[in-house]
Amino acid sequence: MSAALSLSEPDPAPARTYGTLTLDREHSAWILNGMDPHVAIRLKGAFPKVPKTGTQPFRFADTPEACADLAWFLARYPMRMLPGDGAALNAGRGRFEADIAEAERLFLPSYAPQPFTGFRDGLAPYPMQVQAIDLARLKGRLLLGDDLGLGKTTVALGAILDRRLLPAAAVVQSHLGIQWLKRAVQFTNLRVHLIAGNTPYDLPEADLYIFRYSNLAKWADVLDAVRFPTVIYDEIQELRTGAKSEKYKGAQVLSRHASALRLGLSASPVYNYGDEIFPIMELIEPGALGSWGEFTREWCDHNGRRYVVKDPDALGTYLREQHLMLRRVRGGRPINTITQHVPYDEDVAAASEDLARALALKVTTGSFVERGQAARELDMLARQVTGVAKARHVAAVVRILLAAGTPVILAGWHREVYEIWQEALSEFNPVLYTGTESPAAKERSKDRFVSGETNLFIMSLRSGAGVDGLQARCCTVVFGELDWSPKVHEQLVGRVDRPGQPADEVTAIYCITDQGSDPVVTGVLGLKGAQARGITDPLAGIQHVHSDESRVRLLAERYLAAQAA
């Protein structure tokens, strides 16, 4: 016969109980049933992941966090429980509280990390990096969102110097494979193998295997057989679209077998809307945000097109409270952000007007499939036309900077735009770091820019994540085209706003026109920025934008004076 137990007073039965709580050990779930209607309403109010229209019995995954939450609820509404189930609930709550306390100990002022070993002689991680290493090893799963330049790669390499975590698989963007290889060899004695190509082969003995997101899907069968105990996802925002991408399916294989450590690295895990955090966290800690249905019920609203996180700050603080995410920000001067309005060549844009009109008609009147395809094509066309229509005016802005001897990173997206910039600024010997060049060609372009052979580095908007070394040469980024995601812009500015930057100030110049796609894109960037900022930096409040145009104005005056001479 069931005994009526209260967690606060387990021995005599409480005067009243409000239902039953049972542990389904076979399915690792807690089942709530037999509650009075008003208690069920209170339960749904306390736990938004429970469907508002759901009926009893209600199920909760048997996790330490769920045990702690249920114990809290039972303090107000005691339930009838079997003695063994009551003990299991208390044990789960105890594990939750102990885990939180142990993790928080790492960040107390009194915490003194042990001397770190494993790096090459003369090299060692900073104390804040050791904190992250210790947390990753303690929890076995972590999304490290430290600010750009704080050494997330160093943390990852330091974490796997514990031999119990090896061999490890690191997944990186295509252009960062060589950089990761160099960094691992520079800092550690680990045996490192960089995966070559998409065709699987017999892997040599190594401690760290570096895969690229572009070849992850092709290696899925090998990954399923090898079963790396540790996986590191560098720039994990690459996987934000979830299972609709083949690379995500390969990552699921890695995470499924990574029993020792799952570590994600990104200062910008949310590029667009907050729901992108769900597929990312599913790779770090499956079930941490519940099922997709539970996540959307608890954290999101639907705006008619997609799910949008309704309170990004709350989600951000939750991830931190659970020690699922760690983020530290770097101090220093703010970025000097300048909006430079440039003209729009209507004659250039007119050449595409008929095609744009046809696509716009399909978007508004076509079938479902036609509307989707036409919308994508119209987006690409509108942004390309806008980029081309302002390209020569952007080049004129950059010319002023280059004529003064200022090294410049010029960011764009379309090949047609790059070609105009190359032709208009040919005397400055521009080099390209875009989606067209091979990783080796990208590295050569970077070397030429860093060595001072050229002052103009034309870079794709989405090739900037993770690239290191440009900060020693450059402090000025010009955005000749815009991305839909504000985090893409932040990532690119972060290539120069990082340790090793000798200049007093980093300047980001956004060349924007009042026509074409720019007004629409800048409007959307506001909502996306708020979603990402709340999750990565909860409670940070409104961010002041520092803008000082005096230096650029002075350069322009000097340029005009030189032309008149």
C-alpha positions, 0 to 999 in steps of 0.5 A: 500500500502506498505511503503518503510522504512529504519530502520535508517530513518523510515520516508521518504522513502529511495531513493532506496530499494532492495526488500521486508521484511515481518513478517509472524506472524503465522509462526514466520518468516521473509521473504525476497523476490524480491531482485536483484541477486547481493543483494541475493548473498550478503545475502548468503555471509553474512548469511552462513546458507542460502543455496548457491543454495537456491532461493527467498524467504528466511526465517529467524526465528523471534528471537531477534538475527535475527532481529539484523542481518537483521537490520544490513543488511538493513542498507546497502540494505533497503527493503520495509516493512509495518510500523508494520513490521518495528516496530517489527524488531526494537523491536526485535533488541532492545531486542537483544541489551538489553539482551546482555548488561544485561548479560555483566553487570554481568561480568564488574569489577564494578559488585557487586553480592547481598549477596547470601542466601539459602545455609546452615549456614556457606556455600556460593558460591564464587563470580564467582559462583554467576556470573554464577548463576545470568546469568543462572537465567537471561537467563533461558538457559546456557551451563556452561563449567567451568574448572574441579573443579570450582564448576559447581554442586554448581552453579546448586544447587544455581540457583534452590534456587529461588523457582520460578524454582522448582521443578527441575529435574537433570540428572546425570551419574549413578555413580554420583547419590549418590554424587549429593544427598550428595552434595544437602543435604550438601549445601541446605535445598532442599527436594531431591529425588533420582530416584530408578530404571527404573520402574516409580512410584508415585513420592514423594513431593520434590524440586529436583529429581535426574534422571540417564541417564540410566533410563531417557528413561523409565521415559519419560511418567512421565516426560511428565506429571510432566513437571518440569520447570527446568532441569539440565544436569550434564556432558551433553556430555552424550547426544552428539550423539543426537536422535539416543540414547533413553536417548536423547529422554527422555531429549527432553521431559524434555527440551520441558517443562523446561520453566524456566531454562535449564542448562547444565554442562560440562567442556568437552561438545565436546568429539570428533568432533565439530558437537556434540555441535549441539544436546547439544545446541538443549536441552539448547536452541532449534534453537540457532544454526538453523536447522541441515541443517543451522548449517552444512552449516554455521559452518561445512565441510564434510570430506567424513564420517562426519561433522567437524566444520571448524572454532572451534574458531569462533563457540566458540566465537559465543556461548559466544557472545550470552551468550549461554555458559560460561566457566572460566578456573582455573589457576595453574601449568600445568599437568606434562604429560609423555609419557611412551613407553612400549613393545608389546607382539606379542605372545599375539596379535597373538592369535587374528590375524586370527579374525582380518584378517577376520574382516579387509577383511569385512571392505574392501570388504563386503556389506555396513552393513557388513562393518559397523559391521566389522569396529566396531568389528575390532575397539573393537578387536584391542583396546582390543588386544593392551590393553592385549598385553601391560597390563603386561608392564603397570603393571610394570610401575605402580609397580614402583610407588606403591613400592614407596608408591605413590597412583595411579589411573590406567585407562583402558577400557577392562575387560580382561586388568583389570584382568591382572592388578589385578593379576599382582598387587594383593599384592597392594589390587587394587579396581575397579571403572568400568562399571561392579560395581554397584553405591554402589560398586563404592562408596565403592571402592572410600571410600577404596582408599580415606581412604588409605586402598589401593593405587591402584584405577583401573578406567574405562576411561569413569567412571571419569566424575564428580567424586569428592574426589579423589584429596585429596588422589592422584596426579598420573594418569596412562593411561594403555589404550587409549580412542578415545576422548582426553576429556575423558583423560582430564576428568579423570585427572581432578578427581585429578587436582582440588581444594583440591589437596595438591600436587604441581604437578599432573602427567599423564602418558600415556603408549603407544606402537608403535604397535597395535591400539595405533599409530592410536588412538594417531593420531586421538586424534590430530584432535579431540583435536583441534575441542574440544579446539576451541569450549570450549577455543577459541583463546587459541592458541597452548597449551604447554605440560609440561613434567618432567620425573625426578620424575618418573626416580628417582622412577625407580632408587630407585626401581631397587636399592631396587631389587638389595639389 
